[in-house]
C-alpha cells in the first residue's frame, strides 16, 4: 500500500535548462490529467479522461488497438501539437504545472518528458554521438570531460555500457535491435528527464531483448516516472505498478496493477485481460 508523502512544490517547466535536476519525493503525484478531451479535427478520440500517475512508478496504458492509448501518451509531451487540426480540452499537469498553458516552452517540456517509440530510431551517427546529441544541441555540458561522463552515465542507466564501451565510435546501426532500443533510451536519459514515455518499446524485439527492456523499465522507476503503452498483458503485469484500461477513447478503470489483474472493478476489464476480446 502506498504511504502518503508531503507534496513537493510545483516545478516551473519554463525554468532554464541549466537548472539542477529537481529533487522529487518517491510517492508524490507526478502527472495529473483533468477532464481531458482530444480531437483530430471534428473527430473526438478521447473522452473526459481524468487520472493521476504517481512519481517514481510505472504506469501502463492497456486496451485494444485504436482505443486512444498512444494519443493520450503523446499529450504528455505535446507531441500531438505537430498534427494539423488536433486540439485538446482539459488540463495536463506535471508537478502541478499545466503544460498546455499559454507561454509554455515546449522544447523545454520535451527535455523534461522523454519519449521512446515503438521502433528504435538511432541517428546515423556513432554510438557515442547518439547519446551526446541532446547534450550538445541543448548546451547542457560545459566540457568534454562532462560530456564523456554524462554519456557513460546514460549508457550505464540503460544497461548498455558494458556491451558498447569498447565500440563507442562505431555506427549505432551496427547494434542489434534490442541494443538500438536501449541506445534510444540512453539518449533520452542523457538529458535527465523527469518522465519517460514509452510507446510499445519492446513490440518489435525478440523475447531475450524484451526481457532486458522490461528489467530496465523496472530499474528506471528508482529515479524516473515511467508511462508505458503496451498490448502485452503479461508485460503490463510484470513491469507496472498501476494500470489504466481504455476502451473506445474512454478510461474504464485505473487501479494498482495487482488489483487490476486479480480483482478488476469492471467486467469489461476482466474480459479484456482474460482475452475474451481485443
N, C-alpha and C positions, 0 to 999 in steps of 0.2 A: 504493500500500500504506500502511496506517495505521501510524504510528510510535507507540511506547509513550510515555506521559507519566506523570508522577508522579500518583498518586491524590490527589484533594482530600479533606480531612476531611469526613465526613458532615455534612450540614446539618440542623439541628433544625427540622423543619417546624412546630414548635409555637412558635417564637420570635415575638415581637410583630411586627405588620405594619408597624411604623415602622422596622424594621431596614433597613440599607442593602442595596441589591441585591448578592447574593453574587457573588464573583469565581469564575469557573469556567473551568478549562483546556479547550482545544478538543477533546481527544480522549478524555477520561475516559468511563467508562460512566456514563450518566445514569439510565436506568430499567432495573431488573432485575426480571424475573418468574421466580419459582421454583415449579415444580410446581403450577401454578395449575389448579384445577378450579372450575367455576362451575355453579350450579344455579338454575333457575326452579322453585321448589317441588321436586317429586320428579324433575323432568326435568333431566338433565345436558346442558349445551350446550357446555362447554369441557372438554377432557381433557388434563391433565398438560402444560400449556404452560410452557416454560422458554425464555427468550431475554433477551439484554442489548442495549439500544439505546444507542449512543454519544452523548455530548454534542455539541451543535452540528452535528448531522447530520440528514438527513431519512430517516425510516424509513417505508416504505409497507407497508400490510397489503392483500394481494390474495387473491382467492378468490371462488367463486360465491356468490350470494345465500343467506343462511341458514347460512353456514359459521362464524359467530361473530366476524367482524372487528369489527363495531361494539360487540358486547357486551364484547370484550376491551378495545377503546379506552376504553369507559366505566368499566372497572375502574381506569383510571389516575388518575381524579379522583373516584372513588367515586360517580359518577352513578347507578350501579345500586342504590345504597342506598335510593333512593326507590321501588323496585319491590317490592311486597309479596311476601314469601316467597323473595326472591332471597338466595342465600348463596354465599360464596366459601371455598374451601380453598386453602392455599398462601400465598405472600408476593408482595407488590408493593413494591419498594423504589425510592425516589427519592433519589439521593445517599446511599445506604446506610441510609436511614430507612424502616422498614416502615410504609406509610401505613395499614395496617389494624390497627395495634397499639392496644391499649386506651388511651383518653385522647387519641387523635389529634383535633386541631382541624380538622374537615372544612371549615369556612368558610375557614380559613387555607390549607388544602391547595388549595382551588379558586382561591384567589388566585394560587397558585404554578403551577397547572396549568390554563391557559385552554382553552376549548372553542369551536370553530367548527362549527356544524351545517350539514347539507345545504341547508336552506332558510334564507336570510338572515332574521334576526328583529330588525330595528331596533325600538326603542321608539317609541311615538307622541309623540316629542319632537323638538326641533331637532337638527340635525347636531351642534352643539357639546355639547348636553346628553346625547346618546347616548354620546359618548366620555367626558364628565365624570362619568357616572353612578357608575361603580365607585369613582372617586377620591373622590367626595363621601360615599357611604354607608359607605365603609371609612375615612374620615377620613385620607386619605393625603397631603393637601396642607395647607399652613398659611396660604396667602394666595391671593388672586385671581390675582396675578401667576404664582404657581407653578402654579395650575390651568390658566391660559391656556398656559403653556409646555408642560405635560405633554400637554394636548390637541393642541397643534400638533405636538409631537414624535411622538405616536402616529399622527396623520394623515400625517405625513411618512413614517414607517416603513411605513405601509400603502399608500404611493404614491397618496394621495388628496388631499393638501393643496392642490396646485395646481388641482385641479378644484373644490374647495369653499371655499377660503379667503375668497371674497367672498360666501358664502351660508350662513355658519355658523348664522345664526338661523332659517333656513328648515327646514321639516319634513324629516326623514330620508326620508319616504315619497315625496318629490319626486325622489329619486335613482333611477338605473337599477338593474336587478337586480345587475349586477356591482359598481356603486358601493356598493349597500347591503351586499353581502357584504364588500367591503373596509372599509366602516364598522364592521361587526361585528368584523372583525379588529383595527381600530384600537381599538375598545372593549376588546378583550381585552388588547392590548398596553399600554394606558394604565396598567394596574396593575402592569406589569413582571413578568410571569410568568417562570418558568424553562423550562417545557414548554408547547407549543401543540399541542393535539389538533384534528385536522380530519377531520370525517366527511363524505366526498363533497362537499367545499366548492365544486366547480365543476360538479356534475352538472346543475344547473338553468340553467346560463348558456350564452350563445351562444359561438361559437369565439373571438371577439375578447376578450370578458370572461374567458373561460377562460385565454387566453394571459396576460392581466395577472395573474390569480391565480397561475398557475404561475411567472411571473417573480418575483412577490412571495415565494412559498414559497422559491425558491432564495436570494433575498436574506436572508430571515429567518434562515436557518441560520447566518449570520455571528454572530448573537447568541443564538439560541434553539435548543432541541432541538424538532424538529417530528415528529409522528407523524400520518400521513395514511391514511385508508381510501379506497380507490378501486377502481372496477370497470374503469377505463380503463387497459389495459396500457401504451399509449403514454405516458400521463400518468405512471404509475409509473416508467417507464424514463427519462422526461425530468427528473423533479424529485427522485427519491430516491437516496440513497447506499446504503441497504440495503433489502431487500425480504423480507417474510415471507409465505409462501403457506400458506393454511389450507384444509382440506377436512373437512367434517362435524365441526367443532369441534376438530380436531387440527392442530397445526403440522406441516406436511410438510417445509418447507425454509425456512431463514433464511440468507441469504448477501448479500454485496455485490451490488448491483443488476446491475452489468455481468456478473458471473459468472452470476447467475440467468437473465439474458436471452440469454446466449450459450452457456453450457455448464451447464445445471441439473444438479443431482446426482440428481434423481429423474425417472423417466419421466412420472409424473403431473404434475409441474410443467411439463415441456415440453409435454405435451398441453394443459394449460390455457392456457399463454402463447400457443401457436400456434392456439388457437381450436377444438381438437377436442372440447371440452366446456365447459360453464359458461355 
